[in-house]
Amino acid sequence: MSESAASPCVSICLLNDDDICVGCYRSADEIRLWVSYQPEQRAAVNRLAAERGRQLNPFAG
């Protein structure tokens, strides 16, 4: 598996009011479906999660 397809989980599993994890910034559906995703789909989710993290976390770099 490529590095970009690795799980972004940081073991801080808590969903906000929009069903986005405050630890990895994946949606509840993305977390639930992660095991069934192909590497390309995982990489796409990681890009979306990273963008959410930049938007939701004022301390993200």
C-alpha distance matrix in Angstrom:
0.0 3.8 6.6 8.3 6.4 7.1 10.4 13.4 15.6 18.2 20.2 23.0 23.2 26.2 26.7 29.3 31.9 29.6 27.0 24.6 23.1 24.8 22.0 18.8 20.8 19.1 21.7 22.5 21.4 17.9 17.6 19.1 17.0 13.5 12.7 13.8 12.0 9.9 7.0 10.2 12.2 10.2 10.4 14.0 14.7 13.6 16.0 18.6 18.3 18.7 21.7 23.2 22.9 24.9 27.4 27.9 27.7 30.5 29.1 25.7 25.4
3.8 0.0 3.8 5.4 5.4 6.8 10.6 12.7 15.6 17.9 20.5 23.0 23.5 26.3 26.7 28.9 31.6 29.2 26.9 24.1 22.8 24.1 21.3 18.1 19.8 18.6 21.5 22.9 22.0 18.3 18.3 20.4 18.4 14.8 15.0 16.0 13.5 11.3 7.6 9.6 12.0 10.0 8.8 12.5 13.7 12.0 13.8 16.9 16.9 16.6 19.5 21.4 21.0 22.6 25.3 26.1 25.8 28.4 27.0 23.3 22.7
6.6 3.8 0.0 3.8 5.4 5.4 9.0 10.2 13.3 15.1 18.1 20.4 21.4 24.1 24.8 26.8 29.7 27.5 25.4 22.3 20.7 21.5 18.6 15.5 17.6 17.0 20.3 22.0 21.6 17.9 17.6 20.2 18.8 15.1 15.8 17.4 14.9 13.5 9.8 11.4 13.2 10.4 8.8 12.5 13.1 10.4 12.3 15.5 14.9 14.1 17.3 19.2 18.3 19.7 22.8 23.5 22.8 25.2 23.5 20.0 19.2
8.3 5.4 3.8 0.0 3.8 5.6 8.5 9.2 12.8 15.0 18.1 19.9 20.5 22.8 22.9 24.6 27.3 24.8 23.0 19.9 18.8 19.8 17.4 13.9 15.2 14.5 17.6 19.7 19.2 15.4 15.8 18.6 16.9 13.5 15.0 16.2 13.1 11.9 8.3 8.9 10.3 7.8 5.3 8.8 9.8 7.2 8.6 12.0 11.9 11.2 14.1 16.2 15.8 17.2 19.9 20.9 20.7 23.2 22.1 18.4 17.8
6.4 5.4 5.4 3.8 0.0 3.8 6.5 8.6 11.6 14.5 17.0 19.1 19.1 21.6 21.7 23.8 26.3 23.9 21.6 18.9 17.8 19.5 17.0 13.5 14.9 13.3 16.1 17.7 16.8 13.0 13.3 15.6 13.7 10.2 11.3 12.5 9.7 8.7 5.4 7.2 8.1 5.1 4.7 8.4 8.7 7.2 9.8 12.3 12.1 12.6 15.5 16.9 16.9 18.9 21.2 21.8 21.9 24.8 23.8 20.3 20.4
7.1 6.8 5.4 5.6 3.8 0.0 3.8 6.3 8.8 11.4 13.9 16.3 16.7 19.6 20.2 22.7 25.6 23.6 21.0 18.3 16.4 17.8 14.9 11.8 14.1 12.9 16.0 17.2 17.0 13.4 12.6 15.1 14.1 10.3 11.1 13.4 11.4 11.3 8.6 10.9 11.1 7.5 7.9 11.2 10.4 8.3 11.5 13.7 12.3 12.8 16.2 17.1 16.4 18.7 21.2 21.2 20.9 23.9 22.5 19.2 19.5
10.4 10.6 9.0 8.5 6.5 3.8 0.0 3.8 5.4 8.7 10.7 12.9 13.0 15.9 16.6 19.2 22.2 20.5 17.7 15.1 13.0 14.6 11.7 8.8 11.3 10.0 13.0 13.9 14.2 10.8 9.3 12.2 11.9 8.2 9.7 12.5 11.1 12.2 10.4 12.5 11.6 7.8 9.1 11.5 9.4 7.7 11.4 12.7 10.6 11.8 15.2 15.3 14.5 17.4 19.6 19.0 18.8 22.1 21.0 18.0 19.0
13.4 12.7 10.2 9.2 8.6 6.3 3.8 0.0 3.8 6.4 9.3 10.7 11.4 13.9 14.7 16.9 20.0 18.4 16.1 13.0 10.7 11.6 8.6 5.6 8.4 8.3 11.9 13.4 14.4 11.2 9.9 13.4 13.7 10.5 12.8 15.5 13.8 15.1 13.1 14.4 13.2 9.6 10.0 11.8 9.3 6.8 10.1 11.0 8.2 8.9 12.5 12.4 11.0 14.0 16.3 15.6 15.1 18.3 17.2 14.2 15.5
15.6 15.6 13.3 12.8 11.6 8.8 5.4 3.8 0.0 3.8 5.7 7.5 8.1 11.2 12.7 15.3 18.7 17.8 15.0 12.3 9.2 10.2 6.9 5.2 8.7 8.7 11.7 12.3 14.0 11.5 9.0 12.3 13.6 10.8 12.7 15.9 15.1 17.0 15.6 17.3 15.7 12.1 13.3 14.9 11.9 10.1 13.4 13.7 10.4 11.6 15.0 14.0 12.4 15.8 17.7 16.2 15.6 19.0 17.8 15.5 17.3
18.2 17.9 15.1 15.0 14.5 11.4 8.7 6.4 3.8 0.0 3.8 5.6 7.9 10.9 13.3 15.6 19.3 18.9 16.5 13.7 10.2 9.8 6.0 6.2 10.0 11.2 14.2 14.8 17.1 14.9 12.3 15.5 17.2 14.6 16.3 19.6 18.9 20.6 19.0 20.6 19.3 15.7 16.4 17.9 15.1 12.8 15.7 16.0 12.4 12.8 16.1 15.0 12.6 15.8 17.9 16.0 14.6 17.6 15.9 14.1 16.1
20.2 20.5 18.1 18.1 17.0 13.9 10.7 9.3 5.7 3.8 0.0 3.8 5.7 9.2 12.2 15.0 18.7 18.8 16.1 13.9 10.2 10.1 7.0 8.3 11.7 12.4 14.6 14.3 16.9 15.4 12.2 14.7 17.1 15.0 16.3 19.8 19.8 22.0 21.0 22.8 21.1 17.6 19.0 20.4 17.2 15.5 18.6 18.5 14.9 15.9 19.0 17.3 15.2 18.6 20.2 17.8 16.6 19.8 18.3 17.0 19.4
23.0 23.0 20.4 19.9 19.1 16.3 12.9 10.7 7.5 5.6 3.8 0.0 3.8 6.3 9.5 11.8 15.6 16.2 13.9 11.7 8.0 7.1 4.7 7.6 10.2 11.6 13.5 13.4 16.6 15.5 12.7 15.4 18.1 16.4 18.4 21.6 21.4 23.9 22.9 24.3 22.3 19.0 20.2 21.0 17.6 16.1 18.7 18.0 14.2 15.3 17.9 15.6 13.5 16.8 17.9 15.1 14.0 17.2 16.0 15.4 18.2
23.2 23.5 21.4 20.5 19.1 16.7 13.0 11.4 8.1 7.9 5.7 3.8 0.0 3.8 6.8 9.9 13.4 13.9 11.1 9.7 6.2 7.0 5.9 7.9 9.7 10.2 11.1 10.2 13.5 13.1 10.1 12.3 15.4 14.5 16.5 19.5 19.7 22.6 22.2 23.6 21.0 18.1 19.9 20.3 16.6 16.0 18.7 17.4 13.9 15.9 18.1 15.5 14.2 17.9 18.4 15.5 15.3 18.8 18.4 17.5 20.6
26.2 26.3 24.1 22.8 21.6 19.6 15.9 13.9 11.2 10.9 9.2 6.3 3.8 0.0 3.8 6.6 9.9 11.1 8.8 8.0 5.3 5.7 6.9 9.3 9.7 10.6 10.6 9.8 13.5 13.8 11.5 13.5 16.8 16.5 18.9 21.4 21.6 24.6 24.5 25.4 22.6 20.1 21.7 21.4 17.7 17.4 19.7 17.7 14.4 16.6 18.1 14.9 13.9 17.4 17.2 14.0 14.3 17.7 17.9 17.5 20.9
26.7 26.7 24.8 22.9 21.7 20.2 16.6 14.7 12.7 13.3 12.2 9.5 6.8 3.8 0.0 3.8 6.7 7.4 5.0 5.1 4.3 6.0 8.5 9.9 8.8 9.1 8.1 7.4 11.2 12.1 10.7 12.5 15.6 15.9 18.7 20.7 20.6 23.8 24.0 24.4 21.3 19.3 21.0 20.1 16.4 16.8 18.6 16.0 13.3 15.9 16.7 13.2 13.2 16.6 15.7 12.7 14.0 17.5 18.4 17.9 21.3
29.3 28.9 26.8 24.6 23.8 22.7 19.2 16.9 15.3 15.6 15.0 11.8 9.9 6.6 3.8 0.0 3.8 5.4 5.3 5.5 6.3 6.5 10.0 11.5 9.6 10.7 9.5 9.9 13.3 14.3 13.7 15.6 18.3 18.7 21.9 23.6 23.1 26.2 26.3 26.2 23.1 21.4 22.6 21.2 17.7 18.1 19.2 16.3 13.8 16.1 16.2 12.4 12.6 15.5 13.9 10.6 12.4 15.6 17.1 17.1 20.7
31.9 31.6 29.7 27.3 26.3 25.6 22.2 20.0 18.7 19.3 18.7 15.6 13.4 9.9 6.7 3.8 0.0 3.8 5.5 7.4 9.5 10.2 13.8 14.9 12.4 13.0 10.9 11.0 14.0 15.7 15.6 17.0 19.6 20.6 23.8 25.0 24.7 27.9 28.3 27.9 24.6 23.4 24.7 22.8 19.5 20.4 21.2 17.9 16.0 18.5 17.9 14.1 15.1 17.6 15.3 12.4 14.9 17.6 19.8 19.9 23.4
29.6 29.2 27.5 24.8 23.9 23.6 20.5 18.4 17.8 18.9 18.8 16.2 13.9 11.1 7.4 5.4 3.8 0.0 3.8 5.5 8.8 10.2 13.6 13.7 10.6 10.7 8.2 9.2 11.5 13.0 13.8 15.3 17.3 18.4 21.8 22.6 21.9 25.0 25.5 24.8 21.4 20.5 21.7 19.6 16.4 17.7 18.2 14.7 13.4 16.1 15.3 11.6 13.4 15.8 13.5 11.3 14.3 17.3 19.6 19.0 22.3
27.0 26.9 25.4 23.0 21.6 21.0 17.7 16.1 15.0 16.5 16.1 13.9 11.1 8.8 5.0 5.3 5.5 3.8 0.0 3.8 6.5 9.1 11.8 11.7 9.3 8.5 5.7 5.6 8.5 10.2 10.4 11.7 14.1 15.2 18.4 19.5 19.2 22.4 23.1 22.8 19.4 18.3 20.0 18.2 14.7 16.1 17.4 14.2 12.5 15.6 15.6 12.1 13.5 16.6 15.0 12.8 15.3 18.7 20.4 19.4 22.6
24.6 24.1 22.3 19.9 18.9 18.3 15.1 13.0 12.3 13.7 13.9 11.7 9.7 8.0 5.1 5.5 7.4 5.5 3.8 0.0 3.8 6.3 8.7 8.3 5.5 5.6 4.4 6.2 9.2 9.3 9.4 11.9 13.9 14.1 17.6 19.0 18.1 21.0 21.1 20.8 17.7 16.1 17.3 15.9 12.3 13.1 14.3 11.3 9.1 12.0 12.3 8.8 9.9 13.2 12.0 9.9 12.1 15.7 17.1 15.8 18.9
23.1 22.8 20.7 18.8 17.8 16.4 13.0 10.7 9.2 10.2 10.2 8.0 6.2 5.3 4.3 6.3 9.5 8.8 6.5 3.8 0.0 3.8 5.4 5.7 4.8 5.6 6.2 7.1 10.5 9.9 8.7 11.6 14.0 13.5 16.6 18.7 18.1 20.9 20.6 21.0 18.1 15.8 17.2 16.5 12.8 12.7 14.7 12.5 9.3 11.8 13.1 10.0 9.7 13.4 13.2 10.6 11.7 15.4 16.0 14.8 17.9
24.8 24.1 21.5 19.8 19.5 17.8 14.6 11.6 10.2 9.8 10.1 7.1 7.0 5.7 6.0 6.5 10.2 10.2 9.1 6.3 3.8 0.0 3.8 6.0 5.6 8.3 9.6 10.9 14.2 13.4 12.2 15.3 17.6 16.7 19.8 22.1 21.2 23.7 22.9 23.2 20.7 18.2 18.9 18.4 15.0 14.1 15.6 13.8 10.3 11.7 13.0 9.9 8.4 11.8 11.7 8.6 8.7 12.3 12.7 12.0 15.5
22.0 21.3 18.6 17.4 17.0 14.9 11.7 8.6 6.9 6.0 7.0 4.7 5.9 6.9 8.5 10.0 13.8 13.6 11.8 8.7 5.4 3.8 0.0 3.8 5.9 8.3 10.8 11.9 14.9 13.3 11.5 14.9 17.0 15.4 18.1 20.8 19.9 22.2 21.0 21.8 19.7 16.7 17.3 17.6 14.3 12.7 14.8 13.8 10.0 11.0 13.3 11.0 8.8 12.3 13.4 10.8 10.0 13.5 12.8 11.6 14.6
18.8 18.1 15.5 13.9 13.5 11.8 8.8 5.6 5.2 6.2 8.3 7.6 7.9 9.3 9.9 11.5 14.9 13.7 11.7 8.3 5.7 6.0 3.8 0.0 3.8 5.6 8.9 10.7 12.9 10.6 9.4 13.1 14.5 12.5 15.5 17.9 16.6 18.7 17.4 18.0 16.0 13.0 13.5 13.8 10.6 8.9 11.2 10.5 6.7 8.1 10.8 9.2 7.6 11.2 12.7 11.0 10.8 14.5 13.9 11.7 14.2
20.8 19.8 17.6 15.2 14.9 14.1 11.3 8.4 8.7 10.0 11.7 10.2 9.7 9.7 8.8 9.6 12.4 10.6 9.3 5.5 4.8 5.6 5.9 3.8 0.0 3.8 6.5 9.3 11.5 9.6 9.6 13.1 14.4 13.1 16.6 18.4 16.8 19.0 18.1 18.0 15.5 13.3 13.7 12.9 9.6 8.8 10.2 8.3 4.8 7.1 8.6 6.0 5.7 9.5 10.0 8.5 9.5 13.3 13.8 11.6 14.3
19.1 18.6 17.0 14.5 13.3 12.9 10.0 8.3 8.7 11.2 12.4 11.6 10.2 10.6 9.1 10.7 13.0 10.7 8.5 5.6 5.6 8.3 8.3 5.6 3.8 0.0 3.8 6.5 8.0 5.8 6.2 9.7 10.7 9.7 13.4 14.9 13.4 16.0 15.6 15.6 12.7 10.7 12.0 11.0 7.3 7.8 9.9 7.7 5.2 8.7 10.2 8.1 9.0 12.5 12.8 11.7 13.2 16.9 17.5 15.2 17.5
21.7 21.5 20.3 17.6 16.1 16.0 13.0 11.9 11.7 14.2 14.6 13.5 11.1 10.6 8.1 9.5 10.9 8.2 5.7 4.4 6.2 9.6 10.8 8.9 6.5 3.8 0.0 3.8 5.3 5.1 6.3 8.6 9.9 10.4 14.0 14.9 14.0 17.0 17.4 17.2 13.8 12.6 14.4 12.8 9.2 10.9 12.5 9.6 8.1 11.8 12.4 9.8 11.5 14.8 14.1 12.9 15.1 18.8 19.9 18.0 20.6
22.5 22.9 22.0 19.7 17.7 17.2 13.9 13.4 12.3 14.8 14.3 13.4 10.2 9.8 7.4 9.9 11.0 9.2 5.6 6.2 7.1 10.9 11.9 10.7 9.3 6.5 3.8 0.0 3.8 5.5 5.2 6.1 8.6 9.9 12.9 14.0 14.1 17.6 18.6 18.9 15.4 14.1 16.6 15.4 11.8 13.6 15.8 13.2 11.5 15.2 16.1 13.4 14.7 18.2 17.6 15.8 17.9 21.6 22.5 20.8 23.6
21.4 22.0 21.6 19.2 16.8 17.0 14.2 14.4 14.0 17.1 16.9 16.6 13.5 13.5 11.2 13.3 14.0 11.5 8.5 9.2 10.5 14.2 14.9 12.9 11.5 8.0 5.3 3.8 0.0 3.8 5.4 5.0 6.0 8.3 11.2 11.4 11.5 15.0 16.6 16.7 13.0 12.5 15.3 13.9 10.7 13.4 15.5 13.0 12.3 16.1 16.8 14.8 16.6 19.9 19.3 18.2 20.5 24.1 25.2 23.1 25.5
17.9 18.3 17.9 15.4 13.0 13.4 10.8 11.2 11.5 14.9 15.4 15.5 13.1 13.8 12.1 14.3 15.7 13.0 10.2 9.3 9.9 13.4 13.3 10.6 9.6 5.8 5.1 5.5 3.8 0.0 3.8 5.5 5.2 5.7 9.4 9.9 9.0 12.3 13.3 13.4 9.9 8.9 11.6 10.5 7.2 9.7 12.1 10.2 9.5 13.2 14.4 12.9 14.6 17.7 17.8 17.1 19.0 22.6 23.3 20.8 22.9
17.6 18.3 17.6 15.8 13.3 12.6 9.3 9.9 9.0 12.3 12.2 12.7 10.1 11.5 10.7 13.7 15.6 13.8 10.4 9.4 8.7 12.2 11.5 9.4 9.6 6.2 6.3 5.2 5.4 3.8 0.0 3.8 5.6 5.2 8.3 10.1 10.2 13.5 14.2 15.3 12.1 10.2 13.1 13.0 9.5 10.9 14.0 12.5 10.7 14.1 16.0 14.3 15.1 18.6 19.0 17.7 19.0 22.8 23.0 20.7 23.0
19.1 20.4 20.2 18.6 15.6 15.1 12.2 13.4 12.3 15.5 14.7 15.4 12.3 13.5 12.5 15.6 17.0 15.3 11.7 11.9 11.6 15.3 14.9 13.1 13.1 9.7 8.6 6.1 5.0 5.5 3.8 0.0 3.8 5.7 7.5 8.8 10.1 13.8 15.4 16.6 13.4 12.1 15.5 15.3 12.1 14.1 17.1 15.5 14.2 17.7 19.4 17.6 18.7 22.2 22.3 20.9 22.5 26.3 26.6 24.4 26.8
17.0 18.4 18.8 16.9 13.7 14.1 11.9 13.7 13.6 17.2 17.1 18.1 15.4 16.8 15.6 18.3 19.6 17.3 14.1 13.9 14.0 17.6 17.0 14.5 14.4 10.7 9.9 8.6 6.0 5.2 5.6 3.8 0.0 3.8 5.6 5.5 6.6 10.3 12.5 13.5 10.2 9.7 13.4 13.1 10.6 13.1 15.9 14.7 14.2 17.6 19.2 18.0 19.5 22.7 23.0 22.2 23.9 27.6 28.0 25.4 27.3
13.5 14.8 15.1 13.5 10.2 10.3 8.2 10.5 10.8 14.6 15.0 16.4 14.5 16.5 15.9 18.7 20.6 18.4 15.2 14.1 13.5 16.7 15.4 12.5 13.1 9.7 10.4 9.9 8.3 5.7 5.2 5.7 3.8 0.0 3.8 5.5 5.3 8.6 9.8 11.5 8.7 7.0 10.6 11.3 8.8 10.5 13.8 13.4 12.5 15.5 17.7 17.0 17.9 21.1 22.0 21.3 22.5 26.2 26.1 23.3 24.9
12.7 15.0 15.8 15.0 11.3 11.1 9.7 12.8 12.7 16.3 16.3 18.4 16.5 18.9 18.7 21.9 23.8 21.8 18.4 17.6 16.6 19.8 18.1 15.5 16.6 13.4 14.0 12.9 11.2 9.4 8.3 7.5 5.6 3.8 0.0 3.8 5.7 8.4 10.1 12.6 10.6 9.1 12.8 14.0 12.2 13.6 16.9 17.0 16.1 18.9 21.3 20.7 21.4 24.6 25.7 25.0 25.9 29.5 29.2 26.4 27.9
13.8 16.0 17.4 16.2 12.5 13.4 12.5 15.5 15.9 19.6 19.8 21.6 19.5 21.4 20.7 23.6 25.0 22.6 19.5 19.0 18.7 22.1 20.8 17.9 18.4 14.9 14.9 14.0 11.4 9.9 10.1 8.8 5.5 5.5 3.8 0.0 3.8 6.7 9.6 11.5 9.3 9.3 13.0 13.7 12.5 14.6 17.5 17.3 17.3 20.2 22.1 21.7 23.0 26.0 26.8 26.4 27.8 31.4 31.4 28.4 29.8
12.0 13.5 14.9 13.1 9.7 11.4 11.1 13.8 15.1 18.9 19.8 21.4 19.7 21.6 20.6 23.1 24.7 21.9 19.2 18.1 18.1 21.2 19.9 16.6 16.8 13.4 14.0 14.1 11.5 9.0 10.2 10.1 6.6 5.3 5.7 3.8 0.0 3.8 6.5 7.8 5.5 5.9 9.5 10.0 9.4 11.6 14.2 14.4 14.8 17.4 19.2 19.4 20.7 23.4 24.4 24.5 25.8 29.3 29.3 26.2 27.2
9.9 11.3 13.5 11.9 8.7 11.3 12.2 15.1 17.0 20.6 22.0 23.9 22.6 24.6 23.8 26.2 27.9 25.0 22.4 21.0 20.9 23.7 22.2 18.7 19.0 16.0 17.0 17.6 15.0 12.3 13.5 13.8 10.3 8.6 8.4 6.7 3.8 0.0 3.8 5.5 5.2 6.3 8.7 10.0 10.7 12.3 14.4 15.5 16.4 18.3 20.2 21.0 22.3 24.5 25.9 26.4 27.6 30.8 30.6 27.2 27.8
7.0 7.6 9.8 8.3 5.4 8.6 10.4 13.1 15.6 19.0 21.0 22.9 22.2 24.5 24.0 26.3 28.3 25.5 23.1 21.1 20.6 22.9 21.0 17.4 18.1 15.6 17.4 18.6 16.6 13.3 14.2 15.4 12.5 9.8 10.1 9.6 6.5 3.8 0.0 3.8 5.4 5.0 6.1 8.6 9.8 10.4 12.4 14.3 15.0 16.3 18.5 19.8 20.6 22.6 24.4 25.2 25.9 29.0 28.5 24.9 25.1
10.2 9.6 11.4 8.9 7.2 10.9 12.5 14.4 17.3 20.6 22.8 24.3 23.6 25.4 24.4 26.2 27.9 24.8 22.8 20.8 21.0 23.2 21.8 18.0 18.0 15.6 17.2 18.9 16.7 13.4 15.3 16.6 13.5 11.5 12.6 11.5 7.8 5.5 3.8 0.0 3.8 5.4 5.1 6.3 8.7 9.8 10.7 12.5 14.2 15.4 16.9 18.5 19.9 21.4 23.0 24.2 25.3 28.2 28.1 24.4 24.5
12.2 12.0 13.2 10.3 8.1 11.1 11.6 13.2 15.7 19.3 21.1 22.3 21.0 22.6 21.3 23.1 24.6 21.4 19.4 17.7 18.1 20.7 19.7 16.0 15.5 12.7 13.8 15.4 13.0 9.9 12.1 13.4 10.2 8.7 10.6 9.3 5.5 5.2 5.4 3.8 0.0 3.8 5.4 5.0 6.2 8.6 9.9 10.6 12.2 14.2 15.5 16.5 18.2 20.1 21.2 22.1 23.6 26.7 26.9 23.5 24.1
10.2 10.0 10.4 7.8 5.1 7.5 7.8 9.6 12.1 15.7 17.6 19.0 18.1 20.1 19.3 21.4 23.4 20.5 18.3 16.1 15.8 18.2 16.7 13.0 13.3 10.7 12.6 14.1 12.5 8.9 10.2 12.1 9.7 7.0 9.1 9.3 5.9 6.3 5.0 5.4 3.8 0.0 3.8 5.4 5.0 6.1 8.7 9.8 10.3 12.1 14.2 15.1 16.1 18.4 19.9 20.4 21.4 24.6 24.4 21.0 21.7
10.4 8.8 8.8 5.3 4.7 7.9 9.1 10.0 13.3 16.4 19.0 20.2 19.9 21.7 21.0 22.6 24.7 21.7 20.0 17.3 17.2 18.9 17.3 13.5 13.7 12.0 14.4 16.6 15.3 11.6 13.1 15.5 13.4 10.6 12.8 13.0 9.5 8.7 6.1 5.1 5.4 3.8 0.0 3.8 5.5 5.0 6.3 8.8 9.8 10.5 12.5 14.2 15.1 16.7 18.6 19.7 20.5 23.3 23.0 19.4 19.5
14.0 12.5 12.5 8.8 8.4 11.2 11.5 11.8 14.9 17.9 20.4 21.0 20.3 21.4 20.1 21.2 22.8 19.6 18.2 15.9 16.5 18.4 17.6 13.8 12.9 11.0 12.8 15.4 13.9 10.5 13.0 15.3 13.1 11.3 14.0 13.7 10.0 10.0 8.6 6.3 5.0 5.4 3.8 0.0 3.8 5.4 5.1 6.3 8.6 9.9 10.8 12.4 14.2 15.6 16.9 18.3 19.7 22.5 22.8 19.3 19.7
14.7 13.7 13.1 9.8 8.7 10.4 9.4 9.3 11.9 15.1 17.2 17.6 16.6 17.7 16.4 17.7 19.5 16.4 14.7 12.3 12.8 15.0 14.3 10.6 9.6 7.3 9.2 11.8 10.7 7.2 9.5 12.1 10.6 8.8 12.2 12.5 9.4 10.7 9.8 8.7 6.2 5.0 5.5 3.8 0.0 3.8 5.4 5.0 6.0 8.5 9.8 10.4 12.0 14.2 15.2 15.9 17.4 20.6 21.0 17.7 18.7
13.6 12.0 10.4 7.2 7.2 8.3 7.7 6.8 10.1 12.8 15.5 16.1 16.0 17.4 16.8 18.1 20.4 17.7 16.1 13.1 12.7 14.1 12.7 8.9 8.8 7.8 10.9 13.6 13.4 9.7 10.9 14.1 13.1 10.5 13.6 14.6 11.6 12.3 10.4 9.8 8.6 6.1 5.0 5.4 3.8 0.0 3.8 5.4 5.0 6.0 8.6 9.7 10.3 12.3 14.2 15.0 15.6 18.6 18.5 15.0 15.7
16.0 13.8 12.3 8.6 9.8 11.5 11.4 10.1 13.4 15.7 18.6 18.7 18.7 19.7 18.6 19.2 21.2 18.2 17.4 14.3 14.7 15.6 14.8 11.2 10.2 9.9 12.5 15.8 15.5 12.1 14.0 17.1 15.9 13.8 16.9 17.5 14.2 14.4 12.4 10.7 9.9 8.7 6.3 5.1 5.4 3.8 0.0 3.8 5.5 5.1 6.3 8.7 9.8 10.8 12.6 14.2 15.2 17.7 17.9 14.4 14.6
18.6 16.9 15.5 12.0 12.3 13.7 12.7 11.0 13.7 16.0 18.5 18.0 17.4 17.7 16.0 16.3 17.9 14.7 14.2 11.3 12.5 13.8 13.8 10.5 8.3 7.7 9.6 13.2 13.0 10.2 12.5 15.5 14.7 13.4 17.0 17.3 14.4 15.5 14.3 12.5 10.6 9.8 8.8 6.3 5.0 5.4 3.8 0.0 3.8 5.5 5.1 6.2 8.6 10.0 10.7 12.1 13.9 16.7 17.6 14.4 15.5
18.3 16.9 14.9 11.9 12.1 12.3 10.6 8.2 10.4 12.4 14.9 14.2 13.9 14.4 13.3 13.8 16.0 13.4 12.5 9.1 9.3 10.3 10.0 6.7 4.8 5.2 8.1 11.5 12.3 9.5 10.7 14.2 14.2 12.5 16.1 17.3 14.8 16.4 15.0 14.2 12.2 10.3 9.8 8.6 6.0 5.0 5.5 3.8 0.0 3.8 5.4 5.0 6.1 8.7 9.8 10.2 11.4 14.6 15.1 12.1 13.7
18.7 16.6 14.1 11.2 12.6 12.8 11.8 8.9 11.6 12.8 15.9 15.3 15.9 16.6 15.9 16.1 18.5 16.1 15.6 12.0 11.8 11.7 11.0 8.1 7.1 8.7 11.8 15.2 16.1 13.2 14.1 17.7 17.6 15.5 18.9 20.2 17.4 18.3 16.3 15.4 14.2 12.1 10.5 9.9 8.5 6.0 5.1 5.5 3.8 0.0 3.8 5.4 5.0 6.3 8.8 9.9 10.2 12.8 12.9 9.4 10.4
21.7 19.5 17.3 14.1 15.5 16.2 15.2 12.5 15.0 16.1 19.0 17.9 18.1 18.1 16.7 16.2 17.9 15.3 15.6 12.3 13.1 13.0 13.3 10.8 8.6 10.2 12.4 16.1 16.8 14.4 16.0 19.4 19.2 17.7 21.3 22.1 19.2 20.2 18.5 16.9 15.5 14.2 12.5 10.8 9.8 8.6 6.3 5.1 5.4 3.8 0.0 3.8 5.3 5.1 6.4 8.7 10.0 12.1 13.2 10.2 11.1
23.2 21.4 19.2 16.2 16.9 17.1 15.3 12.4 14.0 15.0 17.3 15.6 15.5 14.9 13.2 12.4 14.1 11.6 12.1 8.8 10.0 9.9 11.0 9.2 6.0 8.1 9.8 13.4 14.8 12.9 14.3 17.6 18.0 17.0 20.7 21.7 19.4 21.0 19.8 18.5 16.5 15.1 14.2 12.4 10.4 9.7 8.7 6.2 5.0 5.4 3.8 0.0 3.8 5.4 5.0 5.9 8.1 11.0 12.6 10.2 12.3
22.9 21.0 18.3 15.8 16.9 16.4 14.5 11.0 12.4 12.6 15.2 13.5 14.2 13.9 13.2 12.6 15.1 13.4 13.5 9.9 9.7 8.4 8.8 7.6 5.7 9.0 11.5 14.7 16.6 14.6 15.1 18.7 19.5 17.9 21.4 23.0 20.7 22.3 20.6 19.9 18.2 16.1 15.1 14.2 12.0 10.3 9.8 8.6 6.1 5.0 5.3 3.8 0.0 3.8 5.4 5.2 5.5 8.6 9.3 6.8 9.3
24.9 22.6 19.7 17.2 18.9 18.7 17.4 14.0 15.8 15.8 18.6 16.8 17.9 17.4 16.6 15.5 17.6 15.8 16.6 13.2 13.4 11.8 12.3 11.2 9.5 12.5 14.8 18.2 19.9 17.7 18.6 22.2 22.7 21.1 24.6 26.0 23.4 24.5 22.6 21.4 20.1 18.4 16.7 15.6 14.2 12.3 10.8 10.0 8.7 6.3 5.1 5.4 3.8 0.0 3.8 5.8 5.7 7.1 8.3 5.7 7.4
27.4 25.3 22.8 19.9 21.2 21.2 19.6 16.3 17.7 17.9 20.2 17.9 18.4 17.2 15.7 13.9 15.3 13.5 15.0 12.0 13.2 11.7 13.4 12.7 10.0 12.8 14.1 17.6 19.3 17.8 19.0 22.3 23.0 22.0 25.7 26.8 24.4 25.9 24.4 23.0 21.2 19.9 18.6 16.9 15.2 14.2 12.6 10.7 9.8 8.8 6.4 5.0 5.4 3.8 0.0 3.8 5.9 7.3 9.9 8.6 10.7
27.9 26.1 23.5 20.9 21.8 21.2 19.0 15.6 16.2 16.0 17.8 15.1 15.5 14.0 12.7 10.6 12.4 11.3 12.8 9.9 10.6 8.6 10.8 11.0 8.5 11.7 12.9 15.8 18.2 17.1 17.7 20.9 22.2 21.3 25.0 26.4 24.5 26.4 25.2 24.2 22.1 20.4 19.7 18.3 15.9 15.0 14.2 12.1 10.2 9.9 8.7 5.9 5.2 5.8 3.8 0.0 3.8 6.4 9.0 8.5 11.6
27.7 25.8 22.8 20.7 21.9 20.9 18.8 15.1 15.6 14.6 16.6 14.0 15.3 14.3 14.0 12.4 14.9 14.3 15.3 12.1 11.7 8.7 10.0 10.8 9.5 13.2 15.1 17.9 20.5 19.0 19.0 22.5 23.9 22.5 25.9 27.8 25.8 27.6 25.9 25.3 23.6 21.4 20.5 19.7 17.4 15.6 15.2 13.9 11.4 10.2 10.0 8.1 5.5 5.7 5.9 3.8 0.0 3.8 5.4 5.4 9.0
30.5 28.4 25.2 23.2 24.8 23.9 22.1 18.3 19.0 17.6 19.8 17.2 18.8 17.7 17.5 15.6 17.6 17.3 18.7 15.7 15.4 12.3 13.5 14.5 13.3 16.9 18.8 21.6 24.1 22.6 22.8 26.3 27.6 26.2 29.5 31.4 29.3 30.8 29.0 28.2 26.7 24.6 23.3 22.5 20.6 18.6 17.7 16.7 14.6 12.8 12.1 11.0 8.6 7.1 7.3 6.4 3.8 0.0 3.8 5.7 8.4
29.1 27.0 23.5 22.1 23.8 22.5 21.0 17.2 17.8 15.9 18.3 16.0 18.4 17.9 18.4 17.1 19.8 19.6 20.4 17.1 16.0 12.7 12.8 13.9 13.8 17.5 19.9 22.5 25.2 23.3 23.0 26.6 28.0 26.1 29.2 31.4 29.3 30.6 28.5 28.1 26.9 24.4 23.0 22.8 21.0 18.5 17.9 17.6 15.1 12.9 13.2 12.6 9.3 8.3 9.9 9.0 5.4 3.8 0.0 3.8 6.3
25.7 23.3 20.0 18.4 20.3 19.2 18.0 14.2 15.5 14.1 17.0 15.4 17.5 17.5 17.9 17.1 19.9 19.0 19.4 15.8 14.8 12.0 11.6 11.7 11.6 15.2 18.0 20.8 23.1 20.8 20.7 24.4 25.4 23.3 26.4 28.4 26.2 27.2 24.9 24.4 23.5 21.0 19.4 19.3 17.7 15.0 14.4 14.4 12.1 9.4 10.2 10.2 6.8 5.7 8.6 8.5 5.4 5.7 3.8 0.0 3.8
25.4 22.7 19.2 17.8 20.4 19.5 19.0 15.5 17.3 16.1 19.4 18.2 20.6 20.9 21.3 20.7 23.4 22.3 22.6 18.9 17.9 15.5 14.6 14.2 14.3 17.5 20.6 23.6 25.5 22.9 23.0 26.8 27.3 24.9 27.9 29.8 27.2 27.8 25.1 24.5 24.1 21.7 19.5 19.7 18.7 15.7 14.6 15.5 13.7 10.4 11.1 12.3 9.3 7.4 10.7 11.6 9.0 8.4 6.3 3.8 0.0
